[in-house]
Amino acid sequence: MDNITLYYKTINEKMLQIIDEERENIEKASEIISESLKHEDNLLHVFGTGGHSTMSATEVFFRAGGLAQINPIFFSGVCLENGGRKAVIERVPGIAPMIMDAYTFKKGEVLIIVSQVGINSLTIDAAQYGKDNGLYVIGIESKELCATVPDDCVSRHPSGKNLHDIVDLTLDAKIPYGDSVIEIQDAMQKFGPISNILIFFLLNLLIIKTIEKLIKKGANPPIWKSGNIPGGDEANNIFLDKYTKLVKAL
């Protein structure tokens, strides 16, 4: 099997594993989110807490076919476009409350914390902040990574906790230790990372189920239309009028 086919096959198998093993948690999470979002002024908060995980909030925000009730928590300090080496700030304790204090949260809303590894200080502090402020906190992580990274690794929170030790519910993205899945002779290590593909897949499954449940509950969930097709801007302006007041990033 060539490596392109192997890469595809590995991702496909992991996606099927998510569907098979995480379906119950996806159902539970989407039920809780839909109960919250029945109230039109409630938001679903999404925080990708390090490196490539920051793209998770971008993936579901202002997204054609996605919910308008998404509030992304953006912190440029861990975005790679500001310098890859600077992203190690995710390991510094105490930063999450300063970031999150700039946002408005309501008790009973849902906060999704996304971190492929689920162990660094920004991740753990953000999850604890959500719990302390009355939010229902969902974690998306790789349980394999959390279990395998040594307790004394520099990337760990001083408490030694994993994301799943704090949150109300965990969704396992099935990312393997080290992220990459292709290995060939003479390559210094494995390559071909799959973390964001699996995380985006899991997030979109969650949004799909949430929209389904909202409709079954008699709600009319606000769904963005592509601005690149006729009528898109007109449809989206209705949501912009409402949610610009609520969503900081709009």
C-alpha positions as a printed NumPy array, in Angstrom:
array([[  0.   ,   0.   ,   0.   ],
       [  1.406,   3.406,  -0.938],
       [  1.562,   6.115,   1.72 ],
       [ -1.16 ,   8.293,   0.194],
       [ -3.584,   5.377,   0.41 ],
       [ -2.351,   4.493,   3.891],
       [ -2.906,   8.056,   5.06 ],
       [ -6.457,   8.046,   3.691],
       [ -7.168,   4.605,   5.144],
       [ -5.872,   5.588,   8.587],
       [ -7.978,   8.753,   8.698],
       [-11.044,   6.871,   7.5  ],
       [-10.575,   4.2  ,  10.168],
       [-10.182,   6.854,  12.87 ],
       [-13.337,   8.638,  11.706],
       [-15.283,   5.382,  11.854],
       [-13.845,   4.786,  15.318],
       [-15.12 ,   8.2  ,  16.406],
       [-18.588,   7.403,  15.057],
       [-18.657,   3.971,  16.71 ],
       [-17.107,   4.842,  20.063],
       [-18.107,   8.479,  20.592],
       [-21.687,   8.405,  19.283],
       [-23.202,   8.229,  22.764],
       [-21.116,  11.173,  23.974],
       [-21.906,  13.152,  20.812],
       [-25.612,  12.559,  21.446],
       [-25.282,  13.624,  25.066],
       [-23.197,  16.707,  24.249],
       [-25.532,  17.833,  21.456],
       [-28.54 ,  17.414,  23.727],
       [-27.002,  19.666,  26.362],
       [-25.904,  22.228,  23.764],
       [-29.317,  22.27 ,  22.088],
       [-31.064,  22.803,  25.423],
       [-28.858,  25.833,  25.991],
       [-29.185,  27.21 ,  22.456],
       [-32.995,  26.99 ,  22.52 ],
       [-32.583,  30.376,  24.145],
       [-31.646,  32.611,  21.205],
       [-29.386,  34.854,  23.279],
       [-27.292,  31.938,  24.553],
       [-24.003,  31.1  ,  22.892],
       [-21.812,  28.047,  22.418],
       [-18.27 ,  29.053,  23.392],
       [-15.34 ,  27.316,  21.673],
       [-11.715,  27.684,  22.781],
       [ -8.837,  25.981,  20.981],
       [ -6.097,  26.285,  23.554],
       [ -2.823,  25.824,  21.731],
       [ -0.973,  25.752,  18.436],
       [ -2.955,  24.011,  15.716],
       [ -5.866,  23.438,  18.104],
       [ -6.626,  27.164,  17.893],
       [ -8.01 ,  26.518,  14.406],
       [-10.891,  24.579,  15.96 ],
       [-12.652,  27.772,  17.009],
       [-12.105,  29.213,  13.533],
       [-13.492,  26.067,  11.9  ],
       [-16.949,  26.443,  13.458],
       [-17.126,  30.261,  13.605],
       [-18.918,  32.333,  10.93 ],
       [-18.978,  29.137,   8.914],
       [-21.353,  28.542,   5.987],
       [-23.648,  25.768,   7.148],
       [-22.727,  26.378,  10.781],
       [-24.512,  27.945,  13.73 ],
       [-24.54 ,  31.697,  14.233],
       [-24.594,  31.148,  18.005],
       [-20.905,  30.226,  18.105],
       [-18.654,  32.441,  20.214],
       [-14.982,  31.697,  19.484],
       [-12.439,  32.556,  22.147],
       [ -9.425,  33.836,  20.262],
       [ -6.032,  34.435,  21.869],
       [ -3.375,  35.549,  19.402],
       [ -0.609,  34.575,  21.809],
       [ -0.917,  30.915,  20.819],
       [ -1.698,  31.434,  17.132],
       [  1.156,  30.2  ,  14.985],
       [  0.982,  33.166,  12.61 ],
       [  2.422,  35.261,  15.435],
       [  5.471,  33.009,  15.68 ],
       [  5.685,  29.295,  16.266],
       [  8.092,  29.534,  19.187],
       [  5.824,  31.99 ,  20.968],
       [  3.062,  29.397,  21.078],
       [  4.764,  27.736,  24.059],
       [  2.931,  30.352,  26.115],
       [  0.233,  27.653,  26.274],
       [  2.401,  26.072,  28.999],
       [  2.281,  29.13 ,  31.288],
       [ -0.196,  28.846,  34.199],
       [ -2.587,  31.663,  35.005],
       [ -3.131,  33.118,  31.533],
       [ -6.547,  31.598,  30.785],
       [ -8.525,  33.699,  33.312],
       [ -7.052,  36.909,  31.882],
       [ -8.135,  35.886,  28.385],
       [-11.59 ,  34.696,  29.373],
       [-12.393,  37.671,  31.593],
       [-12.693,  39.677,  28.356],
       [-15.705,  37.571,  27.32 ],
       [-19.251,  37.352,  28.646],
       [-20.546,  33.997,  29.823],
       [-23.915,  32.99 ,  31.238],
       [-24.454,  30.179,  33.704],
       [-25.83 ,  27.175,  31.893],
       [-24.103,  27.928,  28.595],
       [-21.684,  25.402,  27.117],
       [-17.932,  25.821,  26.692],
       [-15.974,  23.485,  24.414],
       [-12.24 ,  23.277,  25.147],
       [-10.23 ,  21.772,  22.293],
       [ -6.699,  20.512,  22.812],
       [ -5.347,  17.482,  21.001],
       [ -3.111,  16.653,  23.958],
       [ -5.275,  18.005,  26.805],
       [ -2.497,  18.611,  29.34 ],
       [ -1.026,  22.095,  29.001],
       [ -1.663,  24.938,  31.437],
       [ -3.808,  27.088,  29.173],
       [ -6.077,  24.111,  28.532],
       [ -6.443,  23.06 ,  32.16 ],
       [ -6.89 ,  26.614,  33.467],
       [ -9.493,  27.398,  30.782],
       [-11.511,  24.305,  31.663],
       [-11.378,  25.158,  35.357],
       [-12.439,  28.741,  34.613],
       [-15.483,  27.421,  32.777],
       [-16.429,  25.154,  35.661],
       [-15.943,  27.932,  38.218],
       [-18.239,  30.223,  36.219],
       [-21.165,  27.83 ,  35.94 ],
       [-20.635,  26.644,  32.373],
       [-21.121,  23.09 ,  31.193],
       [-17.638,  22.224,  29.925],
       [-16.979,  19.742,  27.139],
       [-13.416,  18.692,  26.372],
       [-12.14 ,  17.439,  23.03 ],
       [ -8.801,  15.689,  23.397],
       [ -6.919,  12.5  ,  22.622],
       [ -7.147,  10.181,  25.594],
       [ -4.253,   8.143,  24.187],
       [ -2.021,  11.214,  24.187],
       [ -3.1  ,  12.235,  27.685],
       [ -2.354,   8.771,  29.005],
       [  1.01 ,   8.432,  27.288],
       [  2.711,  11.789,  27.909],
       [  4.846,  11.394,  31.081],
       [  3.68 ,  13.075,  34.289],
       [  6.825,  15.204,  34.456],
       [  6.686,  16.442,  30.848],
       [  7.337,  20.189,  30.523],
       [  4.064,  20.649,  28.646],
       [  1.952,  19.459,  31.576],
       [ -0.041,  21.693,  33.923],
       [  1.552,  21.866,  37.401],
       [ -1.454,  19.973,  38.807],
       [ -0.688,  17.014,  36.553],
       [ -4.344,  16.936,  35.527],
       [ -5.687,  16.018,  32.125],
       [ -8.534,  17.873,  30.453],
       [-10.857,  14.935,  31.09 ],
       [-10.193,  15.209,  34.836],
       [-11.967,  18.586,  34.931],
       [-14.657,  18.754,  32.268],
       [-18.245,  17.518,  32.502],
       [-17.955,  15.451,  29.324],
       [-15.068,  14.349,  27.11 ],
       [-15.077,  13.598,  23.395],
       [-12.073,  11.538,  22.335],
       [-10.68 ,  12.554,  18.929],
       [ -8.69 ,   9.278,  18.662],
       [ -5.435,  11.054,  17.788],
       [ -2.448,   8.698,  18.153],
       [  0.588,   9.475,  20.292],
       [  2.785,  11.878,  18.347],
       [ -0.065,  12.764,  15.944],
       [  1.574,  11.492,  12.735],
       [  0.831,   8.128,  11.145],
       [  3.27 ,   7.522,   8.268],
       [  6.576,   5.791,   8.921],
       [  9.206,   4.93 ,   6.329],
       [ 12.797,   3.828,   6.409],
       [ 15.345,   6.669,   6.682],
       [ 12.781,   9.252,   7.816],
       [ 13.915,  10.63 ,  11.182],
       [ 10.413,  10.122,  12.64 ],
       [  6.785,   9.568,  11.679],
       [  5.065,  12.183,   9.526],
       [  1.583,  12.822,   8.143],
       [ -0.334,  14.432,  11.061],
       [ -4.064,  13.805,  11.394],
       [ -5.14 ,  15.714,  14.519],
       [ -6.984,  18.654,  12.983],
       [ -8.771,  16.514,  10.418],
       [-10.209,  14.372,  13.216],
       [-10.977,  17.32 ,  15.502],
       [-12.813,  19.215,  12.732],
       [-14.741,  16.06 ,  11.883],
       [-15.789,  15.603,  15.501],
       [-16.779,  19.254,  15.895],
       [-18.925,  19.166,  12.785],
       [-20.634,  15.96 ,  13.899],
       [-21.48 ,  17.789,  17.109],
       [-22.89 ,  20.804,  15.247],
       [-24.935,  18.568,  12.929],
       [-26.531,  16.727,  15.844],
       [-27.148,  19.981,  17.701],
       [-29.003,  21.49 ,  14.741],
       [-31.063,  18.29 ,  14.376],
       [-32.055,  18.415,  18.026],
       [-32.866,  22.131,  17.951],
       [-35.261,  21.582,  15.063],
       [-36.9  ,  18.644,  16.857],
       [-37.366,  20.911,  19.884],
       [-39.255,  23.402,  17.709],
       [-36.448,  25.936,  17.499],
       [-35.332,  27.655,  14.312],
       [-31.531,  27.506,  14.648],
       [-29.687,  30.367,  12.923],
       [-27.487,  28.833,  10.226],
       [-25.013,  30.894,   8.216],
       [-25.398,  30.834,   4.438],
       [-22.381,  31.034,   2.173],
       [-21.674,  34.648,   1.325],
       [-20.31 ,  33.512,  -2.025],
       [-23.68 ,  32.454,  -3.443],
       [-26.707,  34.596,  -4.344],
       [-28.708,  35.706,  -1.318],
       [-25.952,  34.84 ,   1.129],
       [-25.197,  38.334,   2.339],
       [-28.871,  39.185,   2.693],
       [-29.572,  36.061,   4.742],
       [-26.531,  36.56 ,   6.961],
       [-27.24 ,  40.217,   7.648],
       [-30.243,  39.149,   9.724],
       [-27.947,  37.181,  12.034],
       [-25.29 ,  39.881,  12.04 ],
       [-27.834,  42.405,  13.288],
       [-28.571,  40.145,  16.236],
       [-25.319,  38.395,  17.104],
       [-22.804,  41.183,  16.556],
       [-23.989,  42.455,  19.921],
       [-23.288,  39.097,  21.558],
       [-20.307,  37.578,  19.746],
       [-17.077,  39.464,  20.356],
       [-15.35 ,  38.275,  17.173],
       [-18.125,  39.512,  14.861]])
